Amino acid sequence: MNGIHDLGGMHGLGPIEREADEPYFHEEWEGRVFGLFFANFAQGHFNVDQFRHGIEKMAPAGYLQTSYYEHWLHSFETLLSEKGIISLEELDRKQAELSQAGDT
Amino acid sequence: MPMLTSEIVPGLVAGGASCRMDADVAPKFKPGDRVTTININPLGHTRLPRYVRGKTGTVARDHGVFAFPDTSVSGVHSDPQHVYSVRFEGEELWGQDANARSCLYIDMFDRYLEPA
């Protein structure tokens, strides 16, 4: 699909920042999201093409305002809810619980 | 239902979720062949970016046989075909605005290519 993910050749997005000794993950949650890919993949919940398409279907404004691993998480939430493995209500409830507990 | 076990994690992390398929499929092209990409605008998934559609380049390498993403997005790996590294000159992609020394190597599925 001709989605916002297909950024090749676009101007105005700013320079690519190169970090010395760049870590694999900048935040602990990014490592967890990375691990979620393999857990879900091994259980057969989606293949890599479905995973990529889940990112491509993000709303353009949201895509540009979120980071790389947020895109991954968005795809997991979309695919798992589409397949009925989790419900969005369940997800909202758990997120509310966690933010109440201060463990975000 | 298969589960993620500690034994399979290193291979998965190192190799990614590879879509390589063990299928006996003849390649349409060989290194050195001139090819032109098709112009498609599907609503579904594709690995053919807009800026490479309808462009002419040269096959640099044959990577072997992989599942076709445009159909495998249905959930089942399907339509196995060769994937090539194809070289496009900067000027072919970006016209007079290209850096004169730039070129792009991009992995292209057999189905995206026609003889130039």
Backbone of each chain as ProteinMPNN parsed JSONL, in Angstrom:
{"seq_chain_A": "MNGIHDLGGMHGLGPIEREADEPYFHEEWEGRVFGLFFANFAQGHFNVDQFRHGIEKMAPAGYLQTSYYEHWLHSFETLLSEKGIISLEELDRKQAELSQAGDT", "coords_chain_A": {"N_chain_A": [[0.837, -1.191, 0.0], [0.349, 2.323, -0.569], [1.489, 3.766, 1.758], [2.276, 5.804, 4.702], [4.601, 4.779, 5.617], [6.269, 4.417, 3.492], [8.712, 6.056, 2.917], [10.807, 6.708, 1.296], [12.794, 8.992, -0.459], [11.512, 11.24, 0.423], [11.547, 14.666, 1.452], [12.628, 16.937, 4.096], [12.543, 15.673, 6.562], [14.557, 15.865, 8.32], [17.955, 15.416, 9.613], [19.674, 12.202, 9.765], [20.391, 10.966, 12.847], [23.48, 10.068, 14.103], [24.735, 7.959, 16.519], [27.458, 7.593, 18.737], [28.626, 4.473, 19.894], [26.052, 3.288, 19.948], [23.339, 1.993, 21.75], [21.619, -1.233, 21.798], [19.023, -0.938, 22.646], [17.247, 1.948, 23.684], [15.575, 2.333, 25.762], [14.242, 0.376, 28.45], [11.747, -0.753, 27.901], [11.741, -1.032, 25.161], [13.299, -3.249, 24.594], [11.629, -5.194, 25.624], [9.487, -5.056, 23.865], [10.749, -5.863, 21.532], [11.284, -8.536, 22.219], [8.663, -9.444, 22.381], [7.936, -9.722, 19.729], [9.143, -12.145, 18.924], [8.014, -13.982, 20.679], [5.309, -13.898, 19.968], [5.503, -14.542, 17.268], [6.561, -17.141, 17.361], [4.424, -18.462, 18.426], [2.769, -18.491, 16.33], [1.053, -16.412, 15.761], [1.29, -14.406, 13.881], [2.86, -13.728, 10.68], [5.951, -12.391, 9.287], [5.311, -10.672, 7.243], [2.676, -9.961, 7.706], [3.119, -8.659, 10.08], [4.668, -6.441, 9.227], [2.782, -5.224, 7.558], [0.918, -4.512, 9.416], [2.141, -2.327, 10.578], [2.254, -0.6, 8.413], [-0.375, 0.085, 8.102], [-0.871, 1.978, 9.99], [-2.269, 5.099, 11.126], [-1.336, 7.972, 9.29], [-0.446, 10.423, 10.643], [-0.069, 9.568, 13.264], [1.875, 7.634, 12.885], [4.133, 9.16, 12.186], [4.6, 10.479, 14.532], [5.475, 8.714, 16.388], [7.823, 6.32, 17.772], [10.269, 3.932, 16.522], [10.036, 1.338, 17.877], [7.579, 1.721, 19.015], [6.013, 1.569, 16.763], [6.232, -1.157, 16.253], [4.904, -2.197, 18.494], [2.362, -1.172, 18.062], [1.63, -2.634, 15.795], [1.548, -5.251, 16.859], [-0.594, -4.973, 18.656], [-2.68, -4.342, 16.898], [-2.773, -6.659, 15.227], [-3.15, -8.792, 17.056], [-5.563, -8.101, 18.195], [-7.243, -8.031, 15.959], [-7.251, -10.731, 15.369], [-8.53, -11.744, 17.491], [-7.19, -12.584, 19.746], [-6.43, -10.957, 21.814], [-8.526, -8.432, 23.322], [-9.405, -5.04, 22.541], [-10.578, -3.761, 24.662], [-9.691, -5.227, 26.812], [-7.005, -4.634, 26.658], [-7.018, -1.84, 27.115], [-7.978, -1.868, 29.733], [-5.924, -3.176, 31.131], [-3.833, -1.417, 30.692], [-4.765, 0.816, 32.056], [-4.79, -0.168, 34.654], [-2.044, -0.585, 35.048], [-1.033, 2.011, 34.785], [-2.231, 3.193, 36.934], [-0.984, 1.869, 38.969], [1.409, 3.003, 38.739], [3.364, 1.869, 37.289], [4.628, 2.268, 34.514]], "CA_chain_A": [[0.0, 0.0, 0.0], [1.105, 3.574, -0.615], [1.293, 4.328, 3.09], [3.242, 6.775, 5.216], [5.864, 4.071, 5.867], [7.08, 4.407, 2.264], [9.255, 7.409, 3.039], [11.974, 6.902, 0.428], [12.788, 10.145, -1.347], [10.84, 12.412, 0.988], [12.388, 15.721, 2.017], [12.127, 17.687, 5.247], [12.418, 14.873, 7.777], [15.693, 16.124, 9.206], [19.11, 14.532, 9.428], [19.751, 10.956, 10.533], [21.348, 11.154, 13.952], [24.367, 8.931, 14.332], [25.228, 7.942, 17.887], [28.622, 6.757, 19.024], [28.271, 3.379, 20.818], [24.597, 3.22, 20.048], [22.876, 0.765, 22.406], [20.553, -1.944, 21.079], [17.756, -0.345, 23.084], [17.42, 3.176, 24.462], [14.707, 2.21, 26.938], [14.03, -1.029, 28.773], [10.524, -1.255, 27.261], [12.012, -1.373, 23.757], [13.755, -4.637, 24.613], [10.46, -6.057, 25.841], [8.72, -5.08, 22.614], [11.542, -6.711, 20.637], [11.023, -9.914, 22.628], [7.268, -9.794, 22.072], [7.846, -10.177, 18.341], [9.502, -13.563, 18.81], [7.026, -14.762, 21.428], [4.096, -13.979, 19.144], [5.847, -15.236, 16.024], [6.713, -18.571, 17.663], [3.097, -19.022, 18.674], [2.038, -18.525, 15.068], [0.008, -15.391, 15.71], [1.425, -13.652, 12.627], [4.166, -13.847, 10.023], [6.649, -11.103, 9.234], [4.62, -9.792, 6.291], [1.519, -9.41, 8.432], [3.682, -7.718, 11.052], [5.017, -5.195, 8.515], [1.551, -4.59, 7.073], [0.3, -3.902, 10.601], [2.761, -1.0, 10.75], [1.881, 0.234, 7.253], [-1.767, 0.531, 8.227], [-1.011, 3.034, 11.009], [-2.692, 6.416, 10.644], [-0.094, 8.681, 8.954], [0.023, 11.382, 11.657], [0.406, 8.77, 14.394], [3.132, 6.975, 12.487], [5.244, 10.115, 12.208], [4.803, 11.002, 15.888], [5.874, 7.633, 17.289], [9.164, 5.804, 17.519], [10.4, 2.638, 15.846], [9.445, 0.222, 18.619], [6.138, 1.985, 19.16], [5.387, 1.012, 15.554], [6.143, -2.611, 16.468], [3.854, -2.454, 19.487], [1.091, -0.885, 17.395], [1.313, -3.771, 14.924], [1.138, -6.379, 17.715], [-1.942, -4.705, 19.189], [-3.626, -4.448, 15.781], [-2.906, -8.043, 14.751], [-3.7, -9.666, 18.096], [-6.982, -7.79, 18.393], [-7.939, -8.487, 14.747], [-7.37, -12.194, 15.402], [-9.317, -12.115, 18.654], [-6.333, -13.156, 20.8], [-6.722, -10.015, 22.893], [-9.503, -7.429, 22.9], [-8.934, -3.69, 22.842], [-11.076, -3.443, 26.004], [-8.749, -5.892, 27.725], [-5.76, -3.869, 26.589], [-7.27, -0.57, 27.813], [-8.126, -2.149, 31.169], [-4.603, -3.487, 31.69], [-3.039, -0.185, 30.672], [-5.266, 1.66, 33.141], [-4.291, -0.779, 35.897], [-0.604, -0.361, 35.17], [-0.721, 3.414, 35.02], [-2.648, 3.477, 38.322], [0.048, 1.324, 39.849], [2.623, 3.793, 38.54], [4.352, 1.061, 36.593], [4.287, 2.525, 33.115]], "C_chain_A": [[0.88, 1.251, 0.0], [0.905, 4.323, 0.703], [2.402, 5.274, 3.497], [4.603, 6.126, 5.478], [6.812, 4.178, 4.68], [7.707, 5.788, 2.089], [10.384, 7.72, 2.049], [11.827, 8.102, -0.485], [12.096, 11.366, -0.783], [11.839, 13.393, 1.589], [11.799, 16.227, 3.333], [12.018, 16.904, 6.537], [13.607, 15.042, 8.715], [16.806, 15.118, 9.005], [18.958, 13.219, 10.202], [20.804, 11.146, 11.608], [22.178, 9.897, 14.136], [24.925, 9.023, 15.743], [26.488, 7.105, 17.967], [28.18, 5.708, 20.043], [26.768, 3.279, 21.024], [24.169, 1.91, 20.714], [21.812, 0.067, 21.56], [19.193, -1.311, 21.393], [18.056, 0.912, 23.897], [16.603, 3.142, 25.738], [14.469, 0.725, 27.178], [12.799, -1.589, 28.029], [10.752, -1.645, 25.805], [12.485, -2.826, 23.648], [12.593, -5.598, 24.816], [9.631, -6.176, 24.567], [9.431, -5.969, 21.588], [11.269, -8.185, 20.943], [9.613, -10.369, 22.306], [7.106, -10.276, 20.636], [8.068, -11.683, 18.284], [8.509, -14.46, 19.552], [5.766, -14.957, 20.587], [4.333, -14.762, 17.856], [5.908, -16.748, 16.27], [5.358, -19.221, 17.917], [2.224, -19.017, 17.418], [0.952, -17.471, 14.954], [0.082, -14.531, 14.449], [2.757, -13.996, 11.984], [4.732, -12.439, 9.813], [5.965, -10.137, 8.261], [3.383, -9.161, 6.932], [1.983, -8.368, 9.456], [4.011, -6.376, 10.389], [3.75, -4.454, 8.062], [0.801, -3.923, 8.233], [0.865, -2.514, 10.879], [2.308, -0.062, 9.631], [0.477, 0.814, 7.397], [-1.966, 1.591, 9.307], [-1.498, 4.333, 10.365], [-1.431, 7.271, 10.438], [0.417, 9.617, 10.049], [0.595, 10.63, 12.86], [1.732, 8.098, 14.101], [4.309, 7.928, 12.653], [5.56, 10.613, 13.614], [5.282, 9.929, 16.861], [7.192, 7.019, 16.829], [9.097, 4.4, 16.915], [9.715, 1.506, 16.61], [7.989, 0.483, 19.011], [5.378, 1.472, 17.93], [5.216, -0.501, 15.707], [4.963, -2.919, 17.395], [2.469, -2.221, 18.868], [0.674, -2.07, 16.529], [0.868, -4.976, 15.754], [-0.303, -6.183, 18.19], [-3.004, -4.854, 18.095], [-3.869, -5.905, 15.411], [-3.563, -8.932, 15.796], [-5.172, -9.372, 18.351], [-7.797, -8.21, 17.169], [-8.203, -9.989, 14.794], [-8.111, -12.681, 16.643], [-8.504, -12.734, 19.782], [-6.379, -12.257, 22.038], [-7.858, -9.106, 22.399], [-8.957, -6.054, 23.28], [-9.405, -3.259, 24.235], [-10.124, -4.007, 27.06], [-7.442, -5.101, 27.821], [-5.907, -2.542, 27.357], [-7.317, -0.785, 29.32], [-6.76, -2.382, 31.806], [-3.735, -2.232, 31.731], [-3.463, 0.744, 31.808], [-4.769, 1.139, 34.486], [-2.827, -0.441, 36.12], [-0.292, 1.102, 35.444], [-1.179, 3.839, 36.413], [-1.591, 3.008, 39.307], [1.371, 2.081, 39.706], [3.709, 3.035, 37.805], [4.113, 1.199, 35.099], [5.355, 2.019, 32.176]], "O_chain_A": [[2.004, 1.238, 0.502], [0.248, 5.362, 0.757], [3.343, 5.516, 2.742], [5.624, 6.809, 5.553], [8.025, 4.045, 4.841], [7.295, 6.576, 1.239], [10.857, 8.854, 1.974], [10.839, 8.216, -1.209], [12.081, 12.42, -1.419], [12.851, 12.992, 2.164], [10.634, 15.981, 3.644], [11.462, 17.403, 7.516], [13.654, 14.43, 9.782], [16.639, 14.105, 8.326], [18.204, 13.144, 11.173], [21.961, 11.449, 11.318], [21.643, 8.801, 14.304], [25.516, 10.034, 16.122], [26.585, 6.044, 17.35], [27.43, 6.029, 20.966], [26.288, 3.195, 22.155], [24.589, 0.834, 20.288], [21.18, 0.693, 20.709], [18.336, -1.172, 20.52], [18.995, 0.942, 24.693], [16.913, 3.852, 26.695], [14.49, -0.081, 26.247], [12.802, -2.737, 27.587], [10.038, -2.493, 25.271], [12.111, -3.54, 22.718], [12.574, -6.689, 24.245], [9.137, -7.252, 24.231], [8.788, -6.732, 20.867], [11.049, -8.984, 20.033], [9.387, -11.538, 21.996], [6.262, -11.124, 20.347], [7.285, -12.412, 17.675], [8.205, -15.564, 19.101], [5.227, -16.061, 20.511], [3.484, -15.536, 17.414], [5.375, -17.534, 15.488], [5.177, -20.408, 17.647], [1.083, -19.48, 17.441], [0.033, -17.609, 14.147], [-0.929, -13.993, 13.998], [3.67, -14.49, 12.646], [4.084, -11.438, 10.119], [6.034, -8.921, 8.441], [3.089, -7.984, 6.725], [1.333, -7.345, 9.667], [3.679, -5.314, 10.915], [3.657, -3.231, 8.168], [0.138, -2.902, 8.052], [0.154, -1.63, 11.357], [2.017, 1.111, 9.865], [0.18, 1.891, 6.881], [-3.085, 2.056, 9.524], [-1.182, 4.625, 9.212], [-0.555, 7.297, 11.303], [1.61, 9.602, 10.352], [1.627, 11.02, 13.407], [2.603, 8.006, 14.966], [5.351, 7.556, 13.192], [6.656, 11.111, 13.865], [5.474, 10.214, 18.044], [7.614, 7.169, 15.682], [8.036, 3.783, 16.814], [8.894, 0.788, 16.039], [7.252, -0.458, 19.306], [4.246, 1.002, 18.042], [4.182, -1.056, 15.336], [4.14, -3.789, 17.11], [1.529, -2.975, 19.12], [-0.492, -2.465, 16.527], [-0.093, -5.652, 15.387], [-1.121, -7.101, 18.135], [-4.077, -5.412, 18.325], [-5.014, -6.342, 15.293], [-4.436, -9.736, 15.468], [-5.942, -10.273, 18.684], [-8.92, -8.693, 17.314], [-9.237, -10.465, 14.325], [-8.3, -13.884, 16.828], [-9.074, -13.348, 20.684], [-6.367, -12.744, 23.169], [-8.115, -9.025, 21.198], [-8.16, -5.918, 24.208], [-8.724, -2.488, 24.912], [-9.803, -3.354, 28.053], [-6.866, -4.927, 28.894], [-5.036, -2.17, 28.144], [-6.77, 0.005, 30.089], [-6.468, -1.857, 32.881], [-2.994, -2.012, 32.689], [-2.623, 1.38, 32.444], [-4.373, 1.919, 35.352], [-2.418, -0.065, 37.218], [0.599, 1.413, 36.234], [-0.589, 4.739, 37.012], [-1.333, 3.645, 40.328], [2.324, 1.838, 40.446], [4.845, 3.501, 37.709], [3.469, 0.347, 34.486], [5.224, 2.156, 30.96]]}, "seq_chain_B": "MPMLTSEIVPGLVAGGASCRMDADVAPKFKPGDRVTTININPLGHTRLPRYVRGKTGTVARDHGVFAFPDTSVSGVHSDPQHVYSVRFEGEELWGQDANARSCLYIDMFDRYLEPA", "coords_chain_B": {"N_chain_B": [[0.054, -25.754, 20.395], [2.856, -24.031, 19.098], [5.646, -22.93, 21.052], [7.699, -20.277, 22.284], [10.916, -21.131, 22.938], [13.918, -21.283, 24.946], [15.911, -22.43, 23.471], [15.461, -21.846, 20.76], [15.657, -19.156, 20.542], [18.232, -17.751, 20.074], [18.785, -18.297, 17.316], [16.545, -17.238, 16.053], [16.748, -14.531, 16.714], [19.184, -13.87, 15.567], [18.834, -14.501, 12.841], [16.434, -13.429, 12.159], [12.932, -13.593, 11.281], [13.049, -15.589, 9.019], [12.023, -15.779, 5.591], [12.795, -17.566, 3.745], [12.382, -20.146, 1.37], [12.286, -23.629, 0.73], [12.117, -24.419, -2.214], [11.784, -25.588, -5.544], [12.3, -23.501, -7.806], [12.591, -21.88, -10.883], [14.876, -19.277, -11.743], [13.959, -16.119, -13.193], [15.748, -14.318, -14.026], [19.263, -13.441, -14.294], [22.457, -12.565, -12.792], [23.65, -9.488, -14.076], [21.675, -9.11, -15.963], [19.501, -6.711, -17.472], [16.814, -5.026, -16.03], [13.411, -3.931, -15.62], [11.329, -2.41, -13.249], [7.968, -3.171, -12.297], [4.967, -1.145, -12.339], [3.004, -0.883, -9.741], [0.21, -0.365, -7.567], [-0.879, -1.475, -5.08], [-3.515, -2.034, -2.663], [-2.897, -3.634, -0.587], [-0.135, -5.333, 1.084], [3.182, -4.669, -0.013], [6.589, -5.045, -1.131], [7.721, -3.36, -2.829], [8.904, -0.319, -3.216], [7.586, 3.017, -3.746], [9.383, 4.811, -5.029], [10.931, 3.218, -6.592], [9.456, 2.121, -8.559], [8.77, 1.296, -11.937], [11.347, 1.686, -12.836], [14.634, 1.243, -14.26], [17.203, -1.123, -13.898], [20.083, -3.155, -12.948], [20.537, -6.601, -12.487], [22.299, -7.689, -9.725], [22.829, -9.828, -8.064], [21.694, -13.077, -7.133], [19.628, -13.978, -4.581], [18.352, -16.3, -3.903], [15.487, -18.385, -3.084], [12.41, -17.186, -1.905], [9.45, -16.658, 0.116], [6.664, -14.872, -1.257], [6.022, -11.632, -0.334], [3.735, -10.075, -0.933], [1.634, -11.842, -1.258], [1.93, -13.542, 0.897], [1.142, -12.131, 3.042], [-1.379, -12.814, 3.627], [-1.173, -14.703, 5.529], [-0.172, -17.202, 5.135], [2.832, -18.519, 4.004], [3.635, -18.142, 0.653], [3.705, -18.581, -2.979], [6.523, -18.971, -3.789], [9.589, -17.548, -4.913], [12.417, -16.25, -6.784], [14.653, -13.902, -5.291], [16.326, -10.95, -5.933], [19.308, -8.965, -5.675], [19.212, -5.796, -6.853], [20.735, -3.343, -8.827], [20.361, 0.111, -9.015], [21.059, 3.071, -10.732], [21.756, 6.283, -9.337], [20.856, 8.465, -10.852], [18.846, 7.34, -12.388], [16.854, 6.943, -10.509], [16.476, 9.462, -9.301], [16.838, 11.43, -11.146], [18.083, 14.536, -12.414], [18.691, 15.575, -9.956], [20.106, 13.772, -8.531], [22.961, 12.585, -6.675], [25.891, 12.328, -8.46], [27.489, 10.091, -8.138], [25.971, 8.241, -6.833], [24.279, 5.178, -6.083], [21.837, 2.564, -5.81], [21.357, -0.462, -4.137], [18.903, -2.796, -4.037], [16.672, -5.224, -2.687], [14.745, -7.214, -4.74], [11.79, -8.859, -5.623], [11.118, -11.558, -7.896], [8.651, -11.267, -9.235], [8.319, -8.547, -9.343], [9.754, -7.67, -11.468], [10.592, -7.048, -14.908], [11.949, -7.967, -18.117], [14.294, -5.602, -19.333]], "CA_chain_B": [[0.555, -24.488, 19.837], [4.302, -23.896, 19.343], [5.999, -21.927, 22.046], [9.058, -19.753, 22.223], [11.771, -21.763, 23.942], [15.231, -20.636, 24.998], [16.798, -23.02, 22.452], [15.275, -21.289, 19.413], [15.781, -17.689, 20.56], [19.407, -17.174, 19.394], [18.643, -18.401, 15.863], [15.518, -16.29, 15.61], [17.245, -13.156, 16.85], [20.281, -13.654, 14.608], [18.406, -14.638, 11.45], [15.115, -12.859, 11.933], [11.924, -14.582, 10.921], [13.366, -15.727, 7.596], [10.967, -16.269, 4.695], [13.413, -18.406, 2.718], [11.619, -21.378, 1.163], [12.979, -24.701, 0.028], [11.25, -24.74, -3.348], [12.53, -25.668, -6.79], [11.717, -22.498, -8.701], [13.616, -21.367, -11.796], [14.975, -17.817, -11.764], [13.668, -15.485, -14.486], [16.868, -13.44, -14.375], [20.578, -13.801, -13.767], [23.269, -11.362, -12.61], [24.013, -8.818, -15.318], [20.472, -8.814, -16.75], [18.839, -5.411, -17.287], [15.417, -5.264, -15.661], [12.586, -2.764, -15.285], [10.332, -2.76, -12.241], [6.587, -2.905, -12.683], [4.308, -0.066, -11.593], [1.789, -1.37, -9.084], [-0.234, 0.448, -6.434], [-1.864, -2.32, -4.404], [-3.977, -1.599, -1.338], [-2.298, -4.524, 0.399], [1.296, -5.244, 1.379], [4.17, -4.925, -1.063], [7.95, -4.63, -0.786], [8.192, -2.539, -3.953], [8.645, 1.073, -2.819], [7.132, 3.898, -4.831], [10.455, 5.474, -5.776], [11.623, 2.244, -7.443], [8.517, 1.583, -9.545], [8.96, 1.754, -13.314], [12.754, 2.077, -13.034], [15.467, 0.218, -14.884], [18.478, -1.374, -13.228], [20.833, -4.351, -13.335], [20.59, -7.64, -11.451], [23.658, -7.836, -9.215], [23.016, -11.074, -7.318], [20.478, -13.857, -6.871], [19.677, -14.374, -3.17], [17.679, -17.579, -3.689], [14.022, -18.437, -3.183], [11.713, -16.708, -0.7], [8.0, -16.458, 0.017], [6.324, -13.556, -1.823], [5.335, -10.889, 0.729], [2.445, -9.522, -1.36], [0.598, -12.854, -1.041], [2.128, -14.184, 2.203], [0.49, -11.297, 4.054], [-2.63, -13.494, 3.989], [-0.903, -15.528, 6.706], [0.512, -18.44, 4.738], [3.919, -18.272, 3.056], [3.164, -18.657, -0.635], [4.271, -18.069, -4.222], [7.987, -18.85, -3.665], [10.237, -17.024, -6.122], [13.762, -15.726, -6.549], [14.833, -12.508, -4.88], [17.603, -10.478, -6.455], [19.8, -7.63, -5.378], [19.207, -5.064, -8.129], [21.406, -2.045, -8.718], [19.8, 1.243, -9.764], [21.897, 4.268, -10.663], [21.089, 7.406, -8.694], [20.181, 9.314, -11.829], [17.627, 6.651, -12.814], [15.838, 7.117, -9.467], [16.265, 10.84, -8.858], [17.045, 12.382, -12.232], [19.223, 15.462, -12.348], [18.985, 15.925, -8.56], [20.882, 12.707, -7.9], [24.411, 12.645, -6.561], [26.357, 11.631, -9.669], [28.15, 8.823, -7.809], [25.115, 7.41, -5.99], [23.494, 4.088, -6.653], [21.068, 1.849, -4.792], [21.135, -1.904, -4.272], [17.675, -3.099, -3.297], [16.204, -6.587, -2.931], [13.528, -7.197, -5.539], [11.2, -10.162, -5.932], [10.985, -11.881, -9.32], [7.368, -10.772, -9.728], [8.373, -7.09, -9.529], [10.709, -7.332, -12.526], [10.397, -7.458, -16.3], [13.176, -7.701, -18.882], [14.34, -4.198, -19.802]], "C_chain_B": [[2.054, -24.359, 20.13], [4.588, -22.763, 20.315], [7.42, -21.446, 21.798], [9.863, -20.441, 23.328], [13.16, -21.142, 23.876], [16.161, -21.181, 23.912], [16.66, -22.304, 21.106], [15.491, -19.771, 19.361], [17.026, -17.187, 19.815], [19.29, -17.204, 17.877], [17.642, -17.403, 15.324], [16.037, -14.862, 15.641], [18.31, -12.878, 15.8], [19.764, -13.622, 13.169], [17.101, -13.937, 11.139], [14.141, -13.967, 11.599], [12.044, -14.806, 9.416], [12.206, -16.318, 6.796], [11.56, -17.092, 3.565], [12.621, -19.702, 2.596], [12.444, -22.375, 0.356], [12.088, -25.159, -1.122], [12.077, -24.689, -4.63], [11.881, -24.739, -7.819], [12.835, -21.931, -9.573], [13.669, -19.845, -11.711], [14.635, -17.275, -13.141], [14.875, -14.692, -14.989], [18.16, -13.966, -13.779], [21.399, -12.518, -13.605], [23.739, -10.799, -13.948], [22.81, -8.453, -16.176], [19.946, -7.418, -16.434], [17.353, -5.659, -17.057], [14.712, -3.938, -15.392], [11.528, -3.199, -14.287], [8.939, -2.405, -12.747], [6.058, -1.711, -11.87], [3.001, -0.612, -11.027], [1.475, -0.46, -7.907], [-1.288, -0.328, -5.649], [-2.291, -1.729, -3.055], [-3.332, -2.435, -0.239], [-0.797, -4.316, 0.535], [2.13, -5.452, 0.122], [5.525, -4.438, -0.572], [8.565, -3.844, -1.942], [7.888, -1.077, -3.637], [8.293, 1.94, -4.015], [8.274, 4.433, -5.683], [11.233, 4.519, -6.674], [10.692, 1.688, -8.536], [8.777, 2.173, -10.932], [10.386, 2.187, -13.616], [13.558, 0.906, -13.582], [16.823, 0.119, -14.182], [19.085, -2.679, -13.705], [20.843, -5.349, -12.187], [22.037, -7.834, -11.028], [23.871, -9.227, -8.623], [21.671, -11.766, -7.14], [20.565, -14.379, -5.439], [19.084, -15.766, -2.921], [16.173, -17.386, -3.639], [13.368, -18.081, -1.843], [10.211, -16.625, -0.967], [7.731, -15.03, -0.456], [5.508, -12.766, -0.792], [3.92, -10.449, 0.351], [1.302, -10.522, -1.19], [0.709, -13.483, 0.35], [1.489, -13.379, 3.33], [-0.889, -11.873, 4.424], [-2.427, -14.389, 5.206], [-0.167, -16.81, 6.396], [1.606, -18.094, 3.732], [3.588, -18.93, 1.725], [3.948, -18.037, -1.779], [5.796, -17.901, -4.145], [8.618, -18.42, -4.981], [11.605, -16.456, -5.768], [13.706, -14.256, -6.134], [16.236, -12.099, -5.311], [17.99, -9.159, -5.795], [19.916, -6.919, -6.715], [19.828, -3.691, -7.909], [20.717, -1.013, -9.613], [20.745, 2.426, -9.622], [21.08, 5.413, -10.065], [20.283, 8.236, -9.671], [18.878, 8.68, -12.326], [16.5, 6.895, -11.807], [15.479, 8.58, -9.243], [16.531, 11.883, -9.929], [18.226, 13.301, -11.976], [19.571, 15.867, -10.914], [19.851, 14.88, -7.864], [22.341, 13.106, -7.739], [24.964, 11.768, -7.687], [26.972, 10.269, -9.349], [27.244, 7.871, -7.035], [24.479, 6.279, -6.784], [22.807, 3.377, -5.496], [21.041, 0.365, -5.129], [19.907, -2.233, -3.43], [17.196, -4.496, -3.672], [14.832, -6.553, -3.598], [13.055, -8.63, -5.8], [11.011, -10.305, -7.44], [9.764, -11.205, -9.94], [7.39, -9.258, -9.971], [9.132, -6.692, -10.791], [10.271, -7.849, -13.892], [11.714, -7.219, -17.029], [13.16, -6.263, -19.411], [14.505, -4.153, -21.318]], "O_chain_B": [[2.483, -24.552, 21.268], [3.858, -21.774, 20.382], [8.229, -22.137, 21.179], [9.526, -20.34, 24.507], [13.532, -20.544, 22.866], [17.085, -20.493, 23.478], [17.646, -22.168, 20.383], [15.507, -19.174, 18.284], [16.904, -16.278, 18.993], [19.659, -16.234, 17.214], [17.854, -16.795, 14.275], [15.8, -14.081, 14.719], [18.347, -11.797, 15.213], [20.211, -12.8, 12.369], [16.7, -13.858, 9.978], [14.492, -15.146, 11.633], [11.248, -14.284, 8.635], [11.507, -17.223, 7.252], [10.911, -17.299, 2.54], [12.233, -20.291, 3.605], [13.184, -22.015, -0.56], [11.39, -26.167, -1.013], [12.961, -23.846, -4.776], [11.023, -25.155, -8.596], [13.893, -21.55, -9.071], [12.63, -19.191, -11.618], [14.976, -17.89, -14.151], [15.02, -14.429, -16.183], [18.158, -14.815, -12.887], [21.076, -11.497, -14.212], [24.168, -11.539, -14.833], [22.911, -7.574, -17.032], [19.943, -6.992, -15.279], [16.716, -6.409, -17.797], [15.336, -2.955, -14.991], [10.899, -4.244, -14.459], [8.761, -1.465, -13.521], [6.635, -1.33, -10.852], [2.019, -0.781, -11.75], [2.374, 0.144, -7.321], [-2.44, 0.094, -5.556], [-1.526, -1.021, -2.401], [-3.233, -1.994, 0.906], [-0.258, -3.275, 0.158], [1.818, -6.308, -0.706], [5.616, -3.551, 0.277], [9.783, -3.687, -2.018], [6.745, -0.638, -3.772], [8.657, 1.635, -5.15], [8.162, 4.506, -6.907], [12.099, 4.952, -7.435], [11.119, 0.867, -9.348], [8.975, 3.378, -11.084], [10.617, 2.964, -14.543], [13.208, -0.259, -13.391], [17.487, 1.12, -13.913], [18.672, -3.243, -14.718], [21.124, -4.985, -11.045], [22.902, -8.109, -11.859], [24.983, -9.752, -8.676], [20.637, -11.111, -7.013], [21.476, -15.141, -5.115], [19.289, -16.345, -1.855], [15.646, -16.368, -4.087], [13.733, -18.612, -0.794], [9.766, -16.534, -2.111], [8.46, -14.1, -0.111], [4.415, -13.192, -0.417], [3.017, -10.446, 1.188], [0.15, -10.131, -1.001], [-0.296, -13.91, 0.92], [1.316, -13.882, 4.44], [-1.488, -11.464, 5.418], [-3.397, -14.792, 5.847], [0.4, -17.439, 7.29], [1.337, -17.447, 2.72], [3.297, -20.125, 1.669], [4.738, -17.111, -1.593], [6.309, -16.813, -4.405], [8.215, -18.886, -6.047], [11.908, -16.212, -4.6], [12.842, -13.492, -6.564], [17.207, -12.82, -5.077], [17.14, -8.355, -5.413], [20.63, -7.376, -7.608], [19.506, -2.98, -6.957], [20.518, -1.238, -10.807], [21.183, 2.747, -8.517], [19.869, 5.498, -10.265], [19.167, 8.661, -9.37], [17.921, 9.386, -12.645], [15.338, 7.037, -12.189], [14.314, 8.907, -9.02], [16.46, 13.083, -9.663], [19.236, 12.898, -11.398], [20.634, 16.442, -10.679], [20.282, 15.086, -6.729], [22.89, 13.857, -8.545], [24.559, 10.616, -7.848], [26.976, 9.382, -10.203], [27.691, 6.802, -6.618], [24.186, 6.403, -7.973], [23.166, 3.576, -4.336], [20.743, -0.022, -6.259], [19.892, -1.968, -2.228], [17.298, -4.907, -4.828], [13.89, -5.947, -3.089], [13.85, -9.499, -6.156], [10.78, -9.331, -8.157], [9.839, -10.642, -11.032], [6.564, -8.744, -10.725], [9.158, -5.516, -11.152], [9.674, -8.917, -14.019], [12.508, -6.372, -16.618], [12.13, -5.775, -19.877], [14.564, -3.071, -21.901]]}, "name": "protein", "num_of_chains": 2, "seq": "MNGIHDLGGMHGLGPIEREADEPYFHEEWEGRVFGLFFANFAQGHFNVDQFRHGIEKMAPAGYLQTSYYEHWLHSFETLLSEKGIISLEELDRKQAELSQAGDTMPMLTSEIVPGLVAGGASCRMDADVAPKFKPGDRVTTININPLGHTRLPRYVRGKTGTVARDHGVFAFPDTSVSGVHSDPQHVYSVRFEGEELWGQDANARSCLYIDMFDRYLEPA"}
